[in-house]
Amino acid sequence: MVDATFWFRAAAQPFALLTAALPTQGSWSPTPTTGSPTTLTRHAAAYDLSRSRMVLFGGHDASSIALARTWEFDGVHFTPVFPLASPPARVGGAMAYDPYRQVVVLFGGAPTNAVSGCLDDTWEFDGSTWTRRTAHAAPPARVDHAMCFDLVSACCVVFGGRAATTLADTWTFDGATWPLRSTTRPN
């Protein structure tokens, strides 16, 4: 079991940096960066708390070509990462950081802008390489879904997205299994 107090203390410093940069009016403003990737859309990103950087994967460039590139952002510099293994190119995937296992988890997406050919693969990035994870029952292939990490349940949560139809299902991933969760819709 992870001490939740530790995680709040560990998260406090990046959060303090983020809130210190926001003006009192609460508006967004551009941050000067170096080495940023070319224009990207429909990429996946998650903040790696253990390494204090954002990890960005995939998306498509201005020519609508899906990419299989990994980038890291430390708050000032974007740096391309060249792991030995990497997921295939994709758009519309989703990522979340698992603080218990200290990996960024990537699920789903599609190799093109079309919904057809959606992916149902799970990958983990440990800061140096991507590793494909297989589970007995994974969520059906999807694109444009939401993903986060639930500290209380100690698992990644995937909700919704699109495939042949719009999806409204909830799945969790603990590093080994992907059970479908029964949920109640809000009124």
ROMAR-234063 format. One record per residue (C-alpha): z, y, x; residue in one letter. Coordinates in Angstrom, 3 decimals. Layout:
N
<semar><Z>Z</Z><Y>Y</Y><X>X</X><rest>A</rest></semar>
...
END
This chain:
187
<semar><Z>0.000</Z><Y>0.000</Y><X>0.000</X><rest>M</rest></semar>
<semar><Z>-0.902</Z><Y>3.434</Y><X>1.306</X><rest>V</rest></semar>
<semar><Z>1.712</Z><Y>6.174</Y><X>1.174</X><rest>D</rest></semar>
<semar><Z>0.260</Z><Y>8.754</Y><X>-1.241</X><rest>A</rest></semar>
<semar><Z>2.306</Z><Y>11.498</Y><X>0.459</X><rest>T</rest></semar>
<semar><Z>0.345</Z><Y>10.860</Y><X>3.661</X><rest>F</rest></semar>
<semar><Z>-2.960</Z><Y>11.290</Y><X>1.859</X><rest>W</rest></semar>
<semar><Z>-1.906</Z><Y>14.556</Y><X>0.256</X><rest>F</rest></semar>
<semar><Z>-0.726</Z><Y>15.880</Y><X>3.627</X><rest>R</rest></semar>
<semar><Z>-3.929</Z><Y>14.671</Y><X>5.321</X><rest>A</rest></semar>
<semar><Z>-6.073</Z><Y>16.243</Y><X>2.625</X><rest>A</rest></semar>
<semar><Z>-4.172</Z><Y>19.522</Y><X>2.709</X><rest>A</rest></semar>
<semar><Z>-5.740</Z><Y>20.815</Y><X>5.915</X><rest>Q</rest></semar>
<semar><Z>-9.428</Z><Y>20.467</Y><X>4.875</X><rest>P</rest></semar>
<semar><Z>-8.517</Z><Y>21.781</Y><X>1.431</X><rest>F</rest></semar>
<semar><Z>-6.765</Z><Y>24.792</Y><X>2.982</X><rest>A</rest></semar>
<semar><Z>-9.873</Z><Y>25.501</Y><X>5.073</X><rest>L</rest></semar>
<semar><Z>-12.067</Z><Y>25.241</Y><X>1.996</X><rest>L</rest></semar>
<semar><Z>-9.915</Z><Y>27.492</Y><X>-0.183</X><rest>T</rest></semar>
<semar><Z>-9.377</Z><Y>30.010</Y><X>2.623</X><rest>A</rest></semar>
<semar><Z>-13.156</Z><Y>30.473</Y><X>2.797</X><rest>A</rest></semar>
<semar><Z>-13.441</Z><Y>31.242</Y><X>-0.929</X><rest>L</rest></semar>
<semar><Z>-13.141</Z><Y>34.883</Y><X>-1.960</X><rest>P</rest></semar>
<semar><Z>-10.516</Z><Y>35.764</Y><X>-4.557</X><rest>T</rest></semar>
<semar><Z>-13.227</Z><Y>36.165</Y><X>-7.210</X><rest>Q</rest></semar>
<semar><Z>-13.991</Z><Y>32.444</Y><X>-6.875</X><rest>G</rest></semar>
<semar><Z>-17.681</Z><Y>32.875</Y><X>-6.101</X><rest>S</rest></semar>
<semar><Z>-19.770</Z><Y>30.767</Y><X>-3.756</X><rest>W</rest></semar>
<semar><Z>-21.378</Z><Y>32.215</Y><X>-0.659</X><rest>S</rest></semar>
<semar><Z>-23.650</Z><Y>30.746</Y><X>2.024</X><rest>P</rest></semar>
<semar><Z>-21.965</Z><Y>29.371</Y><X>5.128</X><rest>T</rest></semar>
<semar><Z>-23.790</Z><Y>29.793</Y><X>8.439</X><rest>P</rest></semar>
<semar><Z>-24.636</Z><Y>26.347</Y><X>9.798</X><rest>T</rest></semar>
<semar><Z>-26.629</Z><Y>24.936</Y><X>12.675</X><rest>T</rest></semar>
<semar><Z>-28.960</Z><Y>21.949</Y><X>12.769</X><rest>G</rest></semar>
<semar><Z>-29.185</Z><Y>21.504</Y><X>9.014</X><rest>S</rest></semar>
<semar><Z>-31.667</Z><Y>18.972</Y><X>7.637</X><rest>P</rest></semar>
<semar><Z>-34.882</Z><Y>20.162</Y><X>6.054</X><rest>T</rest></semar>
<semar><Z>-34.791</Z><Y>20.912</Y><X>2.337</X><rest>T</rest></semar>
<semar><Z>-33.281</Z><Y>17.892</Y><X>0.574</X><rest>L</rest></semar>
<semar><Z>-32.685</Z><Y>17.046</Y><X>-3.058</X><rest>T</rest></semar>
<semar><Z>-31.173</Z><Y>14.025</Y><X>-4.823</X><rest>R</rest></semar>
<semar><Z>-29.275</Z><Y>12.944</Y><X>-1.692</X><rest>H</rest></semar>
<semar><Z>-25.798</Z><Y>11.389</Y><X>-1.709</X><rest>A</rest></semar>
<semar><Z>-22.789</Z><Y>12.889</Y><X>0.069</X><rest>A</rest></semar>
<semar><Z>-19.085</Z><Y>12.157</Y><X>0.504</X><rest>A</rest></semar>
<semar><Z>-16.310</Z><Y>13.650</Y><X>2.614</X><rest>Y</rest></semar>
<semar><Z>-14.982</Z><Y>11.228</Y><X>5.269</X><rest>D</rest></semar>
<semar><Z>-11.305</Z><Y>12.189</Y><X>5.426</X><rest>L</rest></semar>
<semar><Z>-10.477</Z><Y>10.057</Y><X>8.478</X><rest>S</rest></semar>
<semar><Z>-13.193</Z><Y>11.729</Y><X>10.575</X><rest>R</rest></semar>
<semar><Z>-13.033</Z><Y>15.188</Y><X>8.939</X><rest>S</rest></semar>
<semar><Z>-16.718</Z><Y>15.446</Y><X>8.112</X><rest>R</rest></semar>
<semar><Z>-19.145</Z><Y>15.135</Y><X>5.249</X><rest>M</rest></semar>
<semar><Z>-21.595</Z><Y>12.229</Y><X>5.390</X><rest>V</rest></semar>
<semar><Z>-24.990</Z><Y>12.775</Y><X>3.771</X><rest>L</rest></semar>
<semar><Z>-27.578</Z><Y>10.049</Y><X>3.162</X><rest>F</rest></semar>
<semar><Z>-31.093</Z><Y>9.821</Y><X>1.762</X><rest>G</rest></semar>
<semar><Z>-32.637</Z><Y>12.173</Y><X>-0.748</X><rest>G</rest></semar>
<semar><Z>-36.174</Z><Y>13.421</Y><X>-0.599</X><rest>H</rest></semar>
<semar><Z>-37.773</Z><Y>16.223</Y><X>1.332</X><rest>D</rest></semar>
<semar><Z>-40.011</Z><Y>19.039</Y><X>0.088</X><rest>A</rest></semar>
<semar><Z>-42.942</Z><Y>16.581</Y><X>-0.055</X><rest>S</rest></semar>
<semar><Z>-40.940</Z><Y>14.279</Y><X>-2.399</X><rest>S</rest></semar>
<semar><Z>-40.790</Z><Y>11.557</Y><X>0.255</X><rest>I</rest></semar>
<semar><Z>-37.611</Z><Y>9.461</Y><X>0.037</X><rest>A</rest></semar>
<semar><Z>-35.639</Z><Y>9.372</Y><X>3.281</X><rest>L</rest></semar>
<semar><Z>-33.348</Z><Y>6.869</Y><X>4.987</X><rest>A</rest></semar>
<semar><Z>-31.542</Z><Y>9.387</Y><X>7.166</X><rest>R</rest></semar>
<semar><Z>-27.840</Z><Y>9.868</Y><X>7.798</X><rest>T</rest></semar>
<semar><Z>-26.395</Z><Y>13.285</Y><X>8.601</X><rest>W</rest></semar>
<semar><Z>-22.851</Z><Y>14.475</Y><X>9.244</X><rest>E</rest></semar>
<semar><Z>-21.488</Z><Y>17.962</Y><X>8.668</X><rest>F</rest></semar>
<semar><Z>-18.285</Z><Y>19.131</Y><X>10.392</X><rest>D</rest></semar>
<semar><Z>-18.041</Z><Y>22.453</Y><X>8.561</X><rest>G</rest></semar>
<semar><Z>-20.382</Z><Y>24.305</Y><X>10.938</X><rest>V</rest></semar>
<semar><Z>-22.868</Z><Y>21.853</Y><X>12.455</X><rest>H</rest></semar>
<semar><Z>-25.154</Z><Y>19.304</Y><X>10.806</X><rest>F</rest></semar>
<semar><Z>-25.815</Z><Y>16.403</Y><X>13.157</X><rest>T</rest></semar>
<semar><Z>-28.306</Z><Y>13.593</Y><X>12.572</X><rest>P</rest></semar>
<semar><Z>-26.772</Z><Y>10.147</Y><X>13.041</X><rest>V</rest></semar>
<semar><Z>-28.869</Z><Y>7.200</Y><X>14.224</X><rest>F</rest></semar>
<semar><Z>-26.952</Z><Y>4.012</Y><X>13.323</X><rest>P</rest></semar>
<semar><Z>-28.318</Z><Y>0.616</Y><X>14.371</X><rest>L</rest></semar>
<semar><Z>-28.422</Z><Y>-0.481</Y><X>10.725</X><rest>A</rest></semar>
<semar><Z>-29.161</Z><Y>1.753</Y><X>7.745</X><rest>S</rest></semar>
<semar><Z>-29.829</Z><Y>1.423</Y><X>4.016</X><rest>P</rest></semar>
<semar><Z>-33.454</Z><Y>1.714</Y><X>2.897</X><rest>P</rest></semar>
<semar><Z>-34.737</Z><Y>5.130</Y><X>1.830</X><rest>A</rest></semar>
<semar><Z>-33.505</Z><Y>6.292</Y><X>-1.567</X><rest>R</rest></semar>
<semar><Z>-32.967</Z><Y>9.170</Y><X>-3.936</X><rest>V</rest></semar>
<semar><Z>-30.334</Z><Y>9.504</Y><X>-6.651</X><rest>G</rest></semar>
<semar><Z>-27.763</Z><Y>7.186</Y><X>-5.045</X><rest>G</rest></semar>
<semar><Z>-24.057</Z><Y>8.024</Y><X>-5.047</X><rest>A</rest></semar>
<semar><Z>-21.302</Z><Y>7.851</Y><X>-2.434</X><rest>M</rest></semar>
<semar><Z>-17.512</Z><Y>8.000</Y><X>-2.291</X><rest>A</rest></semar>
<semar><Z>-14.998</Z><Y>7.744</Y><X>0.537</X><rest>Y</rest></semar>
<semar><Z>-12.531</Z><Y>4.837</Y><X>0.499</X><rest>D</rest></semar>
<semar><Z>-9.432</Z><Y>6.100</Y><X>2.371</X><rest>P</rest></semar>
<semar><Z>-7.737</Z><Y>2.691</Y><X>2.361</X><rest>Y</rest></semar>
<semar><Z>-10.580</Z><Y>1.039</Y><X>4.272</X><rest>R</rest></semar>
<semar><Z>-11.788</Z><Y>4.282</Y><X>5.934</X><rest>Q</rest></semar>
<semar><Z>-15.454</Z><Y>3.834</Y><X>4.985</X><rest>V</rest></semar>
<semar><Z>-17.990</Z><Y>5.785</Y><X>2.965</X><rest>V</rest></semar>
<semar><Z>-19.433</Z><Y>3.597</Y><X>0.193</X><rest>V</rest></semar>
<semar><Z>-23.026</Z><Y>4.060</Y><X>-1.055</X><rest>L</rest></semar>
<semar><Z>-24.302</Z><Y>2.436</Y><X>-4.234</X><rest>F</rest></semar>
<semar><Z>-27.686</Z><Y>2.401</Y><X>-5.962</X><rest>G</rest></semar>
<semar><Z>-30.466</Z><Y>4.928</Y><X>-6.139</X><rest>G</rest></semar>
<semar><Z>-34.236</Z><Y>4.429</Y><X>-6.176</X><rest>A</rest></semar>
<semar><Z>-36.894</Z><Y>4.296</Y><X>-3.446</X><rest>P</rest></semar>
<semar><Z>-38.939</Z><Y>7.011</Y><X>-5.217</X><rest>T</rest></semar>
<semar><Z>-38.399</Z><Y>9.712</Y><X>-7.834</X><rest>N</rest></semar>
<semar><Z>-39.300</Z><Y>7.205</Y><X>-10.565</X><rest>A</rest></semar>
<semar><Z>-36.559</Z><Y>5.302</Y><X>-12.374</X><rest>V</rest></semar>
<semar><Z>-38.522</Z><Y>2.073</Y><X>-11.921</X><rest>S</rest></semar>
<semar><Z>-37.460</Z><Y>0.068</Y><X>-8.911</X><rest>G</rest></semar>
<semar><Z>-33.815</Z><Y>1.192</Y><X>-9.006</X><rest>C</rest></semar>
<semar><Z>-31.536</Z><Y>-0.357</Y><X>-6.397</X><rest>L</rest></semar>
<semar><Z>-28.306</Z><Y>-2.289</Y><X>-6.935</X><rest>D</rest></semar>
<semar><Z>-27.176</Z><Y>-2.520</Y><X>-3.326</X><rest>D</rest></semar>
<semar><Z>-23.845</Z><Y>-1.509</Y><X>-1.810</X><rest>T</rest></semar>
<semar><Z>-23.549</Z><Y>-0.138</Y><X>1.734</X><rest>W</rest></semar>
<semar><Z>-20.581</Z><Y>1.055</Y><X>3.801</X><rest>E</rest></semar>
<semar><Z>-20.618</Z><Y>3.554</Y><X>6.668</X><rest>F</rest></semar>
<semar><Z>-17.750</Z><Y>3.384</Y><X>9.163</X><rest>D</rest></semar>
<semar><Z>-18.834</Z><Y>6.362</Y><X>11.252</X><rest>G</rest></semar>
<semar><Z>-21.107</Z><Y>4.402</Y><X>13.555</X><rest>S</rest></semar>
<semar><Z>-23.151</Z><Y>1.968</Y><X>11.465</X><rest>T</rest></semar>
<semar><Z>-24.052</Z><Y>1.045</Y><X>7.894</X><rest>W</rest></semar>
<semar><Z>-23.152</Z><Y>-2.454</Y><X>6.679</X><rest>T</rest></semar>
<semar><Z>-24.569</Z><Y>-4.021</Y><X>3.528</X><rest>R</rest></semar>
<semar><Z>-21.862</Z><Y>-5.486</Y><X>1.295</X><rest>R</rest></semar>
<semar><Z>-22.633</Z><Y>-8.233</Y><X>-1.157</X><rest>T</rest></semar>
<semar><Z>-20.513</Z><Y>-9.041</Y><X>-4.166</X><rest>A</rest></semar>
<semar><Z>-20.774</Z><Y>-11.815</Y><X>-6.736</X><rest>H</rest></semar>
<semar><Z>-21.401</Z><Y>-9.462</Y><X>-9.650</X><rest>A</rest></semar>
<semar><Z>-22.580</Z><Y>-5.948</Y><X>-8.848</X><rest>A</rest></semar>
<semar><Z>-23.462</Z><Y>-3.249</Y><X>-11.361</X><rest>P</rest></semar>
<semar><Z>-27.048</Z><Y>-3.338</Y><X>-12.583</X><rest>P</rest></semar>
<semar><Z>-29.502</Z><Y>-1.237</Y><X>-10.588</X><rest>A</rest></semar>
<semar><Z>-29.312</Z><Y>2.473</Y><X>-11.410</X><rest>R</rest></semar>
<semar><Z>-30.061</Z><Y>5.991</Y><X>-10.278</X><rest>V</rest></semar>
<semar><Z>-28.358</Z><Y>9.377</Y><X>-10.848</X><rest>D</rest></semar>
<semar><Z>-24.925</Z><Y>7.887</Y><X>-11.528</X><rest>H</rest></semar>
<semar><Z>-21.518</Z><Y>9.344</Y><X>-10.665</X><rest>A</rest></semar>
<semar><Z>-19.169</Z><Y>7.811</Y><X>-8.093</X><rest>M</rest></semar>
<semar><Z>-15.663</Z><Y>8.692</Y><X>-6.921</X><rest>C</rest></semar>
<semar><Z>-12.593</Z><Y>7.013</Y><X>-5.439</X><rest>F</rest></semar>
<semar><Z>-9.507</Z><Y>6.333</Y><X>-7.564</X><rest>D</rest></semar>
<semar><Z>-6.400</Z><Y>6.515</Y><X>-5.321</X><rest>L</rest></semar>
<semar><Z>-4.156</Z><Y>4.925</Y><X>-7.950</X><rest>V</rest></semar>
<semar><Z>-6.368</Z><Y>1.853</Y><X>-8.467</X><rest>S</rest></semar>
<semar><Z>-7.519</Z><Y>1.824</Y><X>-4.811</X><rest>A</rest></semar>
<semar><Z>-11.182</Z><Y>1.412</Y><X>-5.712</X><rest>C</rest></semar>
<semar><Z>-14.487</Z><Y>3.218</Y><X>-5.991</X><rest>C</rest></semar>
<semar><Z>-15.558</Z><Y>3.963</Y><X>-9.552</X><rest>V</rest></semar>
<semar><Z>-19.195</Z><Y>4.126</Y><X>-10.690</X><rest>V</rest></semar>
<semar><Z>-20.112</Z><Y>5.510</Y><X>-14.091</X><rest>F</rest></semar>
<semar><Z>-23.376</Z><Y>5.823</Y><X>-15.981</X><rest>G</rest></semar>
<semar><Z>-26.743</Z><Y>6.721</Y><X>-14.568</X><rest>G</rest></semar>
<semar><Z>-30.229</Z><Y>5.731</Y><X>-15.589</X><rest>R</rest></semar>
<semar><Z>-32.371</Z><Y>2.606</Y><X>-15.350</X><rest>A</rest></semar>
<semar><Z>-34.732</Z><Y>1.573</Y><X>-18.145</X><rest>A</rest></semar>
<semar><Z>-32.251</Z><Y>3.371</Y><X>-20.445</X><rest>T</rest></semar>
<semar><Z>-29.338</Z><Y>5.754</Y><X>-20.018</X><rest>T</rest></semar>
<semar><Z>-26.221</Z><Y>3.839</Y><X>-18.966</X><rest>L</rest></semar>
<semar><Z>-22.608</Z><Y>4.465</Y><X>-20.031</X><rest>A</rest></semar>
<semar><Z>-20.781</Z><Y>1.649</Y><X>-18.243</X><rest>D</rest></semar>
<semar><Z>-17.921</Z><Y>1.810</Y><X>-15.725</X><rest>T</rest></semar>
<semar><Z>-17.617</Z><Y>-0.421</Y><X>-12.654</X><rest>W</rest></semar>
<semar><Z>-15.047</Z><Y>-0.488</Y><X>-9.835</X><rest>T</rest></semar>
<semar><Z>-15.399</Z><Y>-1.680</Y><X>-6.228</X><rest>F</rest></semar>
<semar><Z>-12.438</Z><Y>-2.668</Y><X>-4.066</X><rest>D</rest></semar>
<semar><Z>-14.480</Z><Y>-3.658</Y><X>-1.017</X><rest>G</rest></semar>
<semar><Z>-15.122</Z><Y>-7.180</Y><X>-2.234</X><rest>A</rest></semar>
<semar><Z>-15.751</Z><Y>-7.285</Y><X>-5.990</X><rest>T</rest></semar>
<semar><Z>-17.486</Z><Y>-5.113</Y><X>-8.622</X><rest>W</rest></semar>
<semar><Z>-15.780</Z><Y>-5.838</Y><X>-11.977</X><rest>P</rest></semar>
<semar><Z>-17.094</Z><Y>-4.174</Y><X>-15.131</X><rest>L</rest></semar>
<semar><Z>-14.287</Z><Y>-2.156</Y><X>-16.719</X><rest>R</rest></semar>
<semar><Z>-13.637</Z><Y>-1.821</Y><X>-20.401</X><rest>S</rest></semar>
<semar><Z>-13.303</Z><Y>1.856</Y><X>-21.221</X><rest>T</rest></semar>
<semar><Z>-12.743</Z><Y>4.000</Y><X>-24.247</X><rest>T</rest></semar>
<semar><Z>-15.028</Z><Y>6.952</Y><X>-24.766</X><rest>R</rest></semar>
<semar><Z>-13.392</Z><Y>10.327</Y><X>-25.352</X><rest>P</rest></semar>
<semar><Z>-13.662</Z><Y>11.773</Y><X>-28.833</X><rest>N</rest></semar>
END
